[in-house]
Every structure is written in C-alpha cells, then in structure tokens.
Amino acid sequence: MTISPKVVETTTLLGLVAGSLTTISFIPQVMKTWKYKETKDISFLMYVIFFTGVLLWFLYGLIIKNTPVIVANGVSLILVFIVLVLKIRYG
Amino acid sequence: MTISPKVVETTTLLGLVAGSLTTISFIPQVMKTWKYKETKDISFLMYVIFFTGVLLWFLYGLIIKNTPVIVANGVSLILVFIVLVLKIRYG
C-alpha cells in the first residue's frame, strides 16, 4: 500500500501534538505546587524515575539528532526538575 | 562518519530504557494514591493533558506500526488513567 504524503504529514502532526501535550502537561503541576507549596500526595519515586527517563530520552534525541525529541524532552526535563525540587523542599 | 551496528544497538537500548522508565514511573504514584486515598496536591489538569498526550502517542504508534511506542504508551495510558480516576474520586 502506498501512503500519500498527506497521510505522512498528518501522522507527523499527530506525533508533534502528542509530544507537546505530554510536555506542557507539567506546567499546571508546577504552577499548583509553586502556589500552594504542598507536595505530600505526589510520589517522590515517580518523579525520580520520570526525571531519569526524560534525561535518557534527551540523550537519545541528541545521539539520533532528532530535534522534536530533544526539544520536547529538554522542556520536560526543566519542568519535571522543578516539581522534583519542590517535592524535596516541601516533603 | 560511519556509525557501527554496536552504536546503533546501544542507542536503541538507551531509547528502550528511557521509554520503560517514563512508563513505569507512574506505578509508585498509583500505589501511593491507592494506599493513602489523598490527591489534593496532584494537578487534575496535568493528568488530563498528559492522558490526552499519551492517547495520541498510542494512536501515533498504531499508525506508524511501532511496537515499543504502542506498548510503552499503552501501559502508560492505563497507569495515568488510574491516577486520573483516583484524582476525580478523592478530589
């Protein structure tokens, strides 16, 4: 089956929207935690493992020279790091 | 520059480890929330946006027929959905 360039374009767009959403999703968590300074219900282990995973994704992006992977994970890295620092600070 | 098969293999492994970590990271959050039934400090908006993003990643994986993308995001989808349901339930 031949896939038309139109379908490829739509698929790439879908991937870009997906990546943007999973990245920006951490903004409301950063804002909420920044405002209320409460992190009791947030799992520390989740953020440690997630941060490590995103860091590896970022390195993976650098190695395969894939800009969307680098940008999405670079931004996520910063946001997730902020939540992690706030979690360590507020317990 | 020629990249040896060994380097390609290591890079793929890096991507797989990265994907596994970001996926399994939600397990401790599910366990913590399941146990303590407290979700006040967790951002509802974060989980709604993250869930939507992972759902699109999953669809993207199905379209490009990429098994690691399908599996990683399929598992994430379930874990993130559980946190979201618990957040709706416990507020």
N, CA and C atoms of all chains as a GROMACS GRO file, in nm:
protein
  546
    1MET      N    1   0.084  -0.120   0.000
    1MET     CA    2   0.000   0.000   0.000
    1MET      C    3   0.088   0.125   0.000
    2THR      N    4   0.053   0.220  -0.084
    2THR     CA    5   0.128   0.345  -0.086
    2THR      C    6   0.064   0.443   0.012
    3ILE      N    7   0.148   0.503   0.095
    3ILE     CA    8   0.098   0.604   0.188
    3ILE      C    9   0.123   0.741   0.126
    4SER      N   10   0.019   0.820   0.111
    4SER     CA   11   0.033   0.952   0.050
    4SER      C   12   0.108   1.049   0.141
    5PRO      N   13   0.175   1.150   0.082
    5PRO     CA   14   0.247   1.249   0.165
    5PRO      C   15   0.152   1.318   0.262
    6LYS      N   16   0.027   1.333   0.224
    6LYS     CA   17  -0.075   1.396   0.310
    6LYS      C   18  -0.092   1.316   0.440
    7VAL      N   19  -0.094   1.181   0.428
    7VAL     CA   20  -0.110   1.096   0.546
    7VAL      C   21   0.014   1.105   0.635
    8VAL      N   22   0.133   1.107   0.572
    8VAL     CA   23   0.259   1.117   0.646
    8VAL      C   24   0.260   1.248   0.725
    9GLU      N   25   0.218   1.356   0.658
    9GLU     CA   26   0.213   1.488   0.720
    9GLU      C   27   0.120   1.489   0.842
   10THR      N   28   0.001   1.430   0.826
   10THR     CA   29  -0.096   1.425   0.936
   10THR      C   30  -0.041   1.342   1.052
   11THR      N   31   0.028   1.232   1.019
   11THR     CA   32   0.086   1.146   1.122
   11THR      C   33   0.194   1.220   1.200
   12THR      N   34   0.281   1.292   1.128
   12THR     CA   35   0.386   1.369   1.194
   12THR      C   36   0.324   1.474   1.285
   13LEU      N   37   0.219   1.538   1.236
   13LEU     CA   38   0.150   1.639   1.315
   13LEU      C   39   0.093   1.577   1.443
   14LEU      N   40   0.036   1.457   1.430
   14LEU     CA   41  -0.019   1.385   1.545
   14LEU      C   42   0.090   1.360   1.650
   15GLY      N   43   0.208   1.318   1.604
   15GLY     CA   44   0.321   1.295   1.694
   15GLY      C   45   0.366   1.424   1.761
   16LEU      N   46   0.366   1.533   1.685
   16LEU     CA   47   0.409   1.663   1.741
   16LEU      C   48   0.310   1.712   1.846
   17VAL      N   49   0.179   1.695   1.818
   17VAL     CA   50   0.076   1.738   1.915
   17VAL      C   51   0.088   1.652   2.041
   18ALA      N   52   0.106   1.520   2.021
   18ALA     CA   53   0.121   1.428   2.135
   18ALA      C   54   0.239   1.470   2.222
   19GLY      N   55   0.354   1.496   2.159
   19GLY     CA   56   0.475   1.536   2.232
   19GLY      C   57   0.457   1.669   2.304
   20SER      N   58   0.388   1.763   2.238
   20SER     CA   59   0.365   1.893   2.300
   20SER      C   60   0.278   1.878   2.424
   21LEU      N   61   0.173   1.795   2.414
   21LEU     CA   62   0.080   1.776   2.526
   21LEU      C   63   0.149   1.712   2.647
   22THR      N   64   0.222   1.602   2.625
   22THR     CA   65   0.286   1.535   2.739
   22THR      C   66   0.392   1.626   2.802
   23THR      N   67   0.449   1.716   2.721
   23THR     CA   68   0.549   1.810   2.776
   23THR      C   69   0.483   1.922   2.856
   24ILE      N   70   0.385   1.992   2.794
   24ILE     CA   71   0.324   2.107   2.863
   24ILE      C   72   0.237   2.066   2.981
   25SER      N   73   0.198   1.936   2.987
   25SER     CA   74   0.111   1.890   3.096
   25SER      C   75   0.170   1.920   3.234
   26PHE      N   76   0.304   1.928   3.242
   26PHE     CA   77   0.366   1.952   3.373
   26PHE      C   78   0.357   2.098   3.418
   27ILE      N   79   0.321   2.188   3.327
   27ILE     CA   80   0.308   2.330   3.364
   27ILE      C   81   0.204   2.351   3.474
   28PRO      N   82   0.079   2.297   3.460
   28PRO     CA   83  -0.018   2.316   3.569
   28PRO      C   84   0.026   2.256   3.703
   29GLN      N   85   0.104   2.145   3.697
   29GLN     CA   86   0.153   2.086   3.823
   29GLN      C   87   0.256   2.179   3.888
   30VAL      N   88   0.345   2.235   3.805
   30VAL     CA   89   0.446   2.330   3.857
   30VAL      C   90   0.375   2.450   3.919
   31MET      N   91   0.274   2.506   3.849
   31MET     CA   92   0.203   2.623   3.898
   31MET      C   93   0.129   2.596   4.029
   32LYS      N   94   0.062   2.478   4.033
   32LYS     CA   95  -0.013   2.441   4.154
   32LYS      C   96   0.080   2.425   4.274
   33THR      N   97   0.190   2.352   4.252
   33THR     CA   98   0.285   2.326   4.361
   33THR      C   99   0.355   2.454   4.405
   34TRP      N  100   0.389   2.538   4.308
   34TRP     CA  101   0.453   2.666   4.334
   34TRP      C  102   0.363   2.753   4.422
   35LYS      N  103   0.233   2.751   4.390
   35LYS     CA  104   0.136   2.835   4.460
   35LYS      C  105   0.104   2.785   4.602
   36TYR      N  106   0.073   2.654   4.613
   36TYR     CA  107   0.026   2.601   4.741
   36TYR      C  108   0.135   2.543   4.831
   37LYS      N  109   0.254   2.519   4.772
   37LYS     CA  110   0.368   2.465   4.848
   37LYS      C  111   0.333   2.337   4.924
   38GLU      N  112   0.250   2.253   4.862
   38GLU     CA  113   0.209   2.125   4.922
   38GLU      C  114   0.241   2.012   4.823
   39THR      N  115   0.317   1.912   4.868
   39THR     CA  116   0.356   1.805   4.776
   39THR      C  117   0.338   1.665   4.837
   40LYS      N  118   0.271   1.661   4.952
   40LYS     CA  119   0.254   1.536   5.025
   40LYS      C  120   0.197   1.420   4.940
   41ASP      N  121   0.098   1.451   4.854
   41ASP     CA  122   0.030   1.347   4.777
   41ASP      C  123   0.105   1.305   4.651
   42ILE      N  124   0.213   1.379   4.619
   42ILE     CA  125   0.291   1.350   4.499
   42ILE      C  126   0.399   1.246   4.533
   43SER      N  127   0.414   1.145   4.447
   43SER     CA  128   0.513   1.040   4.470
   43SER      C  129   0.653   1.088   4.431
   44PHE      N  130   0.743   1.089   4.531
   44PHE     CA  131   0.884   1.127   4.507
   44PHE      C  132   0.947   1.031   4.407
   45LEU      N  133   0.922   0.902   4.430
   45LEU     CA  134   0.980   0.797   4.344
   45LEU      C  135   0.936   0.814   4.199
   46MET      N  136   0.808   0.851   4.179
   46MET     CA  137   0.759   0.874   4.044
   46MET      C  138   0.844   0.980   3.974
   47TYR      N  139   0.868   1.091   4.042
   47TYR     CA  140   0.942   1.200   3.980
   47TYR      C  141   1.090   1.169   3.960
   48VAL      N  142   1.148   1.090   4.051
   48VAL     CA  143   1.289   1.049   4.033
   48VAL      C  144   1.302   0.961   3.908
   49ILE      N  145   1.212   0.862   3.898
   49ILE     CA  146   1.218   0.768   3.784
   49ILE      C  147   1.183   0.843   3.654
   50PHE      N  148   1.079   0.927   3.659
   50PHE     CA  149   1.038   1.001   3.539
   50PHE      C  150   1.149   1.094   3.492
   51PHE      N  151   1.212   1.164   3.587
   51PHE     CA  152   1.321   1.256   3.553
   51PHE      C  153   1.436   1.180   3.486
   52THR      N  154   1.472   1.065   3.542
   52THR     CA  155   1.580   0.983   3.484
   52THR      C  156   1.543   0.939   3.343
   53GLY      N  157   1.417   0.896   3.325
   53GLY     CA  158   1.370   0.854   3.193
   53GLY      C  159   1.375   0.967   3.091
   54VAL      N  160   1.330   1.086   3.131
   54VAL     CA  161   1.330   1.201   3.040
   54VAL      C  162   1.473   1.242   3.004
   55LEU      N  163   1.563   1.231   3.104
   55LEU     CA  164   1.705   1.262   3.080
   55LEU      C  165   1.763   1.166   2.974
   56LEU      N  166   1.727   1.038   2.984
   56LEU     CA  167   1.775   0.940   2.887
   56LEU      C  168   1.712   0.965   2.749
   57TRP      N  169   1.583   1.005   2.746
   57TRP     CA  170   1.517   1.042   2.620
   57TRP      C  171   1.591   1.159   2.554
   58PHE      N  172   1.630   1.255   2.636
   58PHE     CA  173   1.700   1.374   2.590
   58PHE      C  174   1.835   1.334   2.527
   59LEU      N  175   1.909   1.247   2.596
   59LEU     CA  176   2.038   1.199   2.545
   59LEU      C  177   2.017   1.119   2.416
   60TYR      N  178   1.911   1.038   2.414
   60TYR     CA  179   1.874   0.960   2.296
   60TYR      C  180   1.850   1.054   2.177
   61GLY      N  181   1.776   1.163   2.203
   61GLY     CA  182   1.748   1.263   2.099
   61GLY      C  183   1.876   1.326   2.046
   62LEU      N  184   1.970   1.355   2.137
   62LEU     CA  185   2.098   1.415   2.095
   62LEU      C  186   2.176   1.318   2.006
   63ILE      N  187   2.176   1.190   2.043
   63ILE     CA  188   2.251   1.089   1.967
   63ILE      C  189   2.191   1.069   1.827
   64ILE      N  190   2.056   1.057   1.820
   64ILE     CA  191   1.993   1.034   1.689
   64ILE      C  192   1.967   1.168   1.617
   65LYS      N  193   2.008   1.279   1.679
   65LYS     CA  194   1.993   1.414   1.621
   65LYS      C  195   1.850   1.443   1.577
   66ASN      N  196   1.754   1.413   1.667
   66ASN     CA  197   1.612   1.436   1.637
   66ASN      C  198   1.564   1.557   1.717
   67THR      N  199   1.545   1.668   1.648
   67THR     CA  200   1.510   1.795   1.715
   67THR      C  201   1.383   1.787   1.799
   68PRO      N  202   1.270   1.731   1.748
   68PRO     CA  203   1.149   1.724   1.832
   68PRO      C  204   1.173   1.647   1.963
   69VAL      N  205   1.250   1.538   1.957
   69VAL     CA  206   1.279   1.459   2.077
   69VAL      C  207   1.364   1.540   2.174
   70ILE      N  208   1.462   1.614   2.121
   70ILE     CA  209   1.550   1.698   2.205
   70ILE      C  210   1.469   1.810   2.272
   71VAL      N  211   1.390   1.882   2.191
   71VAL     CA  212   1.314   1.997   2.243
   71VAL      C  213   1.209   1.953   2.345
   72ALA      N  214   1.125   1.854   2.307
   72ALA     CA  215   1.018   1.808   2.396
   72ALA      C  216   1.075   1.760   2.530
   73ASN      N  217   1.182   1.679   2.524
   73ASN     CA  218   1.237   1.624   2.647
   73ASN      C  219   1.322   1.725   2.723
   74GLY      N  220   1.381   1.821   2.651
   74GLY     CA  221   1.456   1.928   2.717
   74GLY      C  222   1.364   2.014   2.802
   75VAL      N  223   1.248   2.049   2.746
   75VAL     CA  224   1.150   2.130   2.821
   75VAL      C  225   1.093   2.049   2.938
   76SER      N  226   1.058   1.922   2.911
   76SER     CA  227   1.006   1.833   3.016
   76SER      C  228   1.105   1.822   3.131
   77LEU      N  229   1.232   1.809   3.095
   77LEU     CA  230   1.338   1.794   3.194
   77LEU      C  231   1.336   1.908   3.294
   78ILE      N  232   1.322   2.031   3.244
   78ILE     CA  233   1.319   2.151   3.329
   78ILE      C  234   1.195   2.149   3.419
   79LEU      N  235   1.077   2.123   3.359
   79LEU     CA  236   0.952   2.125   3.436
   79LEU      C  237   0.950   2.016   3.543
   80VAL      N  238   0.991   1.895   3.505
   80VAL     CA  239   0.991   1.783   3.598
   80VAL      C  240   1.094   1.807   3.710
   81PHE      N  241   1.206   1.870   3.674
   81PHE     CA  242   1.310   1.902   3.772
   81PHE      C  243   1.255   2.000   3.878
   82ILE      N  244   1.176   2.098   3.831
   82ILE     CA  245   1.117   2.196   3.924
   82ILE      C  246   1.024   2.125   4.023
   83VAL      N  247   0.937   2.035   3.971
   83VAL     CA  248   0.844   1.961   4.060
   83VAL      C  249   0.925   1.878   4.160
   84LEU      N  250   1.032   1.814   4.111
   84LEU     CA  251   1.116   1.729   4.197
   84LEU      C  252   1.181   1.811   4.308
   85VAL      N  253   1.234   1.929   4.274
   85VAL     CA  254   1.297   2.017   4.374
   85VAL      C  255   1.193   2.063   4.477
   86LEU      N  256   1.073   2.100   4.429
   86LEU     CA  257   0.966   2.144   4.519
   86LEU      C  258   0.924   2.030   4.611
   87LYS      N  259   0.920   1.908   4.557
   87LYS     CA  260   0.884   1.789   4.636
   87LYS      C  261   0.988   1.767   4.747
   88ILE      N  262   1.116   1.778   4.712
   88ILE     CA  263   1.224   1.760   4.811
   88ILE      C  264   1.212   1.869   4.919
   89ARG      N  265   1.180   1.991   4.874
   89ARG     CA  266   1.171   2.105   4.965
   89ARG      C  267   1.051   2.097   5.061
   90TYR      N  268   0.934   2.061   5.005
   90TYR     CA  269   0.812   2.064   5.086
   90TYR      C  270   0.772   1.927   5.144
   91GLY      N  271   0.836   1.821   5.096
   91GLY     CA  272   0.817   1.686   5.153
   91GLY      C  273   0.688   1.616   5.120
   92MET      N  274   3.071   1.013   0.855
   92MET     CA  275   3.109   0.921   0.962
   92MET      C  276   3.019   0.797   0.960
   93THR      N  277   3.083   0.682   0.970
   93THR     CA  278   3.005   0.558   0.973
   93THR      C  279   2.973   0.522   1.119
   94ILE      N  280   2.846   0.493   1.144
   94ILE     CA  281   2.807   0.451   1.278
   94ILE      C  282   2.802   0.299   1.280
   95SER      N  283   2.877   0.239   1.370
   95SER     CA  284   2.883   0.093   1.377
   95SER      C  285   2.752   0.035   1.430
   96PRO      N  286   2.721  -0.091   1.393
   96PRO     CA  287   2.598  -0.156   1.442
   96PRO      C  288   2.594  -0.159   1.595
   97LYS      N  289   2.712  -0.167   1.657
   97LYS     CA  290   2.724  -0.169   1.802
   97LYS      C  291   2.666  -0.040   1.862
   98VAL      N  292   2.698   0.077   1.797
   98VAL     CA  293   2.650   0.206   1.844
   98VAL      C  294   2.498   0.216   1.827
   99VAL      N  295   2.448   0.167   1.712
   99VAL     CA  296   2.304   0.168   1.684
   99VAL      C  297   2.230   0.086   1.791
  100GLU      N  298   2.288  -0.031   1.822
  100GLU     CA  299   2.231  -0.120   1.922
  100GLU      C  300   2.222  -0.052   2.059
  101THR      N  301   2.332   0.013   2.099
  101THR     CA  302   2.338   0.082   2.228
  101THR      C  303   2.237   0.196   2.232
  102THR      N  304   2.224   0.269   2.119
  102THR     CA  305   2.130   0.380   2.110
  102THR      C  306   1.986   0.331   2.125
  103THR      N  307   1.953   0.222   2.056
  103THR     CA  308   1.819   0.164   2.064
  103THR      C  309   1.790   0.121   2.208
  104LEU      N  310   1.891   0.061   2.271
  104LEU     CA  311   1.877   0.016   2.410
  104LEU      C  312   1.849   0.137   2.500
  105LEU      N  313   1.920   0.248   2.474
  105LEU     CA  314   1.901   0.371   2.552
  105LEU      C  315   1.756   0.419   2.540
  106GLY      N  316   1.703   0.417   2.418
  106GLY     CA  317   1.564   0.457   2.394
  106GLY      C  318   1.466   0.367   2.466
  107LEU      N  319   1.496   0.236   2.465
  107LEU     CA  320   1.408   0.139   2.530
  107LEU      C  321   1.407   0.157   2.682
  108VAL      N  322   1.526   0.182   2.739
  108VAL     CA  323   1.536   0.205   2.884
  108VAL      C  324   1.463   0.334   2.920
  109ALA      N  325   1.484   0.439   2.839
  109ALA     CA  326   1.416   0.567   2.861
  109ALA      C  327   1.264   0.550   2.862
  110GLY      N  328   1.213   0.479   2.760
  110GLY     CA  329   1.069   0.455   2.748
  110GLY      C  330   1.014   0.373   2.863
  111SER      N  331   1.093   0.273   2.906
  111SER     CA  332   1.048   0.188   3.017
  111SER      C  333   1.039   0.270   3.145
  112LEU      N  334   1.140   0.356   3.168
  112LEU     CA  335   1.143   0.437   3.291
  112LEU      C  336   1.026   0.535   3.297
  113THR      N  337   1.002   0.611   3.188
  113THR     CA  338   0.892   0.709   3.191
  113THR      C  339   0.757   0.639   3.205
  114THR      N  340   0.750   0.514   3.156
  114THR     CA  341   0.624   0.439   3.169
  114THR      C  342   0.604   0.386   3.312
  115ILE      N  343   0.706   0.315   3.364
  115ILE     CA  344   0.690   0.253   3.497
  115ILE      C  345   0.690   0.355   3.610
  116SER      N  346   0.736   0.478   3.581
  116SER     CA  347   0.742   0.582   3.686
  116SER      C  348   0.606   0.607   3.751
  117PHE      N  349   0.497   0.580   3.676
  117PHE     CA  350   0.364   0.607   3.731
  117PHE      C  351   0.318   0.500   3.830
  118ILE      N  352   0.387   0.386   3.833
  118ILE     CA  353   0.349   0.279   3.927
  118ILE      C  354   0.355   0.326   4.073
  119PRO      N  355   0.469   0.389   4.118
  119PRO     CA  356   0.470   0.436   4.259
  119PRO      C  357   0.362   0.540   4.290
  120GLN      N  358   0.325   0.623   4.189
  120GLN     CA  359   0.218   0.722   4.213
  120GLN      C  360   0.084   0.652   4.231
  121VAL      N  361   0.058   0.550   4.146
  121VAL     CA  362  -0.066   0.473   4.157
  121VAL      C  363  -0.072   0.405   4.295
  122MET      N  364   0.040   0.344   4.337
  122MET     CA  365   0.044   0.272   4.465
  122MET      C  366   0.023   0.367   4.583
  123LYS      N  367   0.090   0.482   4.577
  123LYS     CA  368   0.078   0.581   4.684
  123LYS      C  369  -0.066   0.633   4.696
  124THR      N  370  -0.124   0.668   4.582
  124THR     CA  371  -0.260   0.724   4.581
  124THR      C  372  -0.362   0.618   4.621
  125TRP      N  373  -0.340   0.495   4.573
  125TRP     CA  374  -0.429   0.383   4.607
  125TRP      C  375  -0.430   0.359   4.758
  126LYS      N  376  -0.310   0.369   4.819
  126LYS     CA  377  -0.294   0.342   4.962
  126LYS      C  378  -0.350   0.454   5.050
  127TYR      N  379  -0.311   0.579   5.020
  127TYR     CA  380  -0.347   0.690   5.108
  127TYR      C  381  -0.477   0.763   5.070
  128LYS      N  382  -0.527   0.738   4.949
  128LYS     CA  383  -0.652   0.800   4.903
  128LYS      C  384  -0.652   0.952   4.918
  129GLU      N  385  -0.535   1.013   4.892
  129GLU     CA  386  -0.521   1.158   4.900
  129GLU      C  387  -0.464   1.209   4.768
  130THR      N  388  -0.533   1.304   4.705
  130THR     CA  389  -0.487   1.352   4.574
  130THR      C  390  -0.489   1.505   4.563
  131LYS      N  391  -0.509   1.572   4.676
  131LYS     CA  392  -0.521   1.718   4.680
  131LYS      C  393  -0.405   1.790   4.610
  132ASP      N  394  -0.281   1.742   4.631
  132ASP     CA  395  -0.163   1.812   4.578
  132ASP      C  396  -0.134   1.780   4.432
  133ILE      N  397  -0.208   1.684   4.376
  133ILE     CA  398  -0.188   1.645   4.236
  133ILE      C  399  -0.272   1.732   4.146
  134SER      N  400  -0.212   1.782   4.037
  134SER     CA  401  -0.286   1.867   3.944
  134SER      C  402  -0.376   1.785   3.851
  135PHE      N  403  -0.507   1.812   3.859
  135PHE     CA  404  -0.604   1.744   3.773
  135PHE      C  405  -0.574   1.775   3.626
  136LEU      N  406  -0.547   1.903   3.599
  136LEU     CA  407  -0.520   1.949   3.462
  136LEU      C  408  -0.397   1.878   3.404
  137MET      N  409  -0.295   1.859   3.488
  137MET     CA  410  -0.176   1.787   3.441
  137MET      C  411  -0.214   1.649   3.389
  138TYR      N  412  -0.294   1.576   3.469
  138TYR     CA  413  -0.329   1.439   3.430
  138TYR      C  414  -0.424   1.433   3.310
  139VAL      N  415  -0.511   1.533   3.296
  139VAL     CA  416  -0.600   1.538   3.178
  139VAL      C  417  -0.517   1.560   3.052
  140ILE      N  418  -0.425   1.657   3.058
  140ILE     CA  419  -0.342   1.687   2.940
  140ILE      C  420  -0.246   1.572   2.912
  141PHE      N  421  -0.185   1.517   3.017
  141PHE     CA  422  -0.091   1.406   2.999
  141PHE      C  423  -0.160   1.283   2.940
  142PHE      N  424  -0.279   1.254   2.992
  142PHE     CA  425  -0.357   1.140   2.942
  142PHE      C  426  -0.389   1.157   2.793
  143THR      N  427  -0.433   1.278   2.755
  143THR     CA  428  -0.464   1.306   2.615
  143THR      C  429  -0.339   1.290   2.528
  144GLY      N  430  -0.226   1.342   2.577
  144GLY     CA  431  -0.100   1.329   2.504
  144GLY      C  432  -0.059   1.184   2.483
  145VAL      N  433  -0.069   1.103   2.590
  145VAL     CA  434  -0.031   0.962   2.581
  145VAL      C  435  -0.125   0.886   2.487
  146LEU      N  436  -0.254   0.924   2.490
  146LEU     CA  437  -0.352   0.862   2.398
  146LEU      C  438  -0.313   0.890   2.252
  147LEU      N  439  -0.271   1.013   2.225
  147LEU     CA  440  -0.228   1.049   2.089
  147LEU      C  441  -0.098   0.977   2.051
  148TRP      N  442  -0.005   0.962   2.148
  148TRP     CA  443   0.118   0.885   2.125
  148TRP      C  444   0.083   0.742   2.087
  149PHE      N  445  -0.015   0.685   2.158
  149PHE     CA  446  -0.060   0.548   2.136
  149PHE      C  447  -0.115   0.533   1.993
  150LEU      N  448  -0.201   0.628   1.952
  150LEU     CA  449  -0.258   0.627   1.817
  150LEU      C  450  -0.147   0.643   1.713
  151TYR      N  451  -0.052   0.732   1.744
  151TYR     CA  452   0.064   0.755   1.656
  151TYR      C  453   0.142   0.624   1.637
  152GLY      N  454   0.163   0.552   1.747
  152GLY     CA  455   0.232   0.423   1.742
  152GLY      C  456   0.159   0.322   1.655
  153LEU      N  457   0.025   0.321   1.666
  153LEU     CA  458  -0.057   0.229   1.586
  153LEU      C  459  -0.043   0.262   1.437
  154ILE      N  460  -0.045   0.392   1.404
  154ILE     CA  461  -0.036   0.435   1.264
  154ILE      C  462   0.101   0.401   1.204
  155ILE      N  463   0.208   0.432   1.278
  155ILE     CA  464   0.343   0.404   1.225
  155ILE      C  465   0.386   0.259   1.253
  156LYS      N  466   0.296   0.181   1.316
  156LYS     CA  467   0.320   0.039   1.346
  156LYS      C  468   0.452   0.020   1.423
  157ASN      N  469   0.473   0.101   1.527
  157ASN     CA  470   0.596   0.092   1.607
  157ASN      C  471   0.561   0.029   1.743
  158THR      N  472   0.601  -0.100   1.757
  158THR     CA  473   0.564  -0.176   1.877
  158THR      C  474   0.609  -0.110   2.010
  159PRO      N  475   0.737  -0.065   2.022
  159PRO     CA  476   0.775  -0.002   2.150
  159PRO      C  477   0.688   0.119   2.185
  160VAL      N  478   0.653   0.202   2.086
  160VAL     CA  479   0.568   0.319   2.110
  160VAL      C  480   0.428   0.275   2.155
  161ILE      N  481   0.375   0.171   2.091
  161ILE     CA  482   0.242   0.119   2.126
  161ILE      C  483   0.243   0.063   2.269
  162VAL      N  484   0.341  -0.023   2.299
  162VAL     CA  485   0.346  -0.089   2.429
  162VAL      C  486   0.369   0.012   2.542
  163ALA      N  487   0.473   0.098   2.527
  163ALA     CA  488   0.506   0.195   2.632
  163ALA      C  489   0.387   0.286   2.660
  164ASN      N  490   0.324   0.338   2.554
  164ASN     CA  491   0.213   0.431   2.574
  164ASN      C  492   0.084   0.360   2.614
  165GLY      N  493   0.069   0.234   2.572
  165GLY     CA  494  -0.048   0.156   2.613
  165GLY      C  495  -0.046   0.134   2.765
  166VAL      N  496   0.072   0.098   2.817
  166VAL     CA  497   0.085   0.075   2.962
  166VAL      C  498   0.069   0.208   3.037
  167SER      N  499   0.134   0.315   2.986
  167SER     CA  500   0.122   0.447   3.048
  167SER      C  501  -0.023   0.491   3.056
  168LEU      N  502  -0.095   0.466   2.946
  168LEU     CA  503  -0.235   0.504   2.936
  168LEU      C  504  -0.316   0.447   3.052
  169ILE      N  505  -0.294   0.320   3.082
  169ILE     CA  506  -0.365   0.252   3.191
  169ILE      C  507  -0.328   0.314   3.327
  170LEU      N  508  -0.196   0.330   3.351
  170LEU     CA  509  -0.149   0.383   3.480
  170LEU      C  510  -0.196   0.526   3.502
  171VAL      N  511  -0.184   0.609   3.398
  171VAL     CA  512  -0.225   0.750   3.409
  171VAL      C  513  -0.377   0.760   3.426
  172PHE      N  514  -0.450   0.671   3.360
  172PHE     CA  515  -0.596   0.667   3.373
  172PHE      C  516  -0.636   0.636   3.518
  173ILE      N  517  -0.564   0.542   3.580
  173ILE     CA  518  -0.594   0.507   3.720
  173ILE      C  519  -0.574   0.628   3.811
  174VAL      N  520  -0.461   0.700   3.793
  174VAL     CA  521  -0.434   0.819   3.876
  174VAL      C  522  -0.544   0.923   3.853
  175LEU      N  523  -0.583   0.941   3.727
  175LEU     CA  524  -0.687   1.038   3.692
  175LEU      C  525  -0.821   1.004   3.759
  176VAL      N  526  -0.858   0.876   3.754
  176VAL     CA  527  -0.984   0.831   3.816
  176VAL      C  528  -0.978   0.853   3.969
  177LEU      N  529  -0.862   0.820   4.029
  177LEU     CA  530  -0.846   0.838   4.174
  177LEU      C  531  -0.852   0.986   4.210
  178LYS      N  532  -0.794   1.070   4.123
  178LYS     CA  533  -0.797   1.216   4.145
  178LYS      C  534  -0.941   1.268   4.140
  179ILE      N  535  -1.020   1.220   4.043
  179ILE     CA  536  -1.160   1.261   4.031
  179ILE      C  537  -1.238   1.214   4.155
  180ARG      N  538  -1.206   1.092   4.201
  180ARG     CA  539  -1.276   1.033   4.314
  180ARG      C  540  -1.244   1.102   4.447
  181TYR      N  541  -1.114   1.130   4.470
  181TYR     CA  542  -1.073   1.184   4.600
  181TYR      C  543  -1.056   1.335   4.603
  182GLY      N  544  -1.057   1.398   4.485
  182GLY     CA  545  -1.055   1.545   4.475
  182GLY      C  546  -0.924   1.614   4.503
   0.00000   0.00000   0.00000
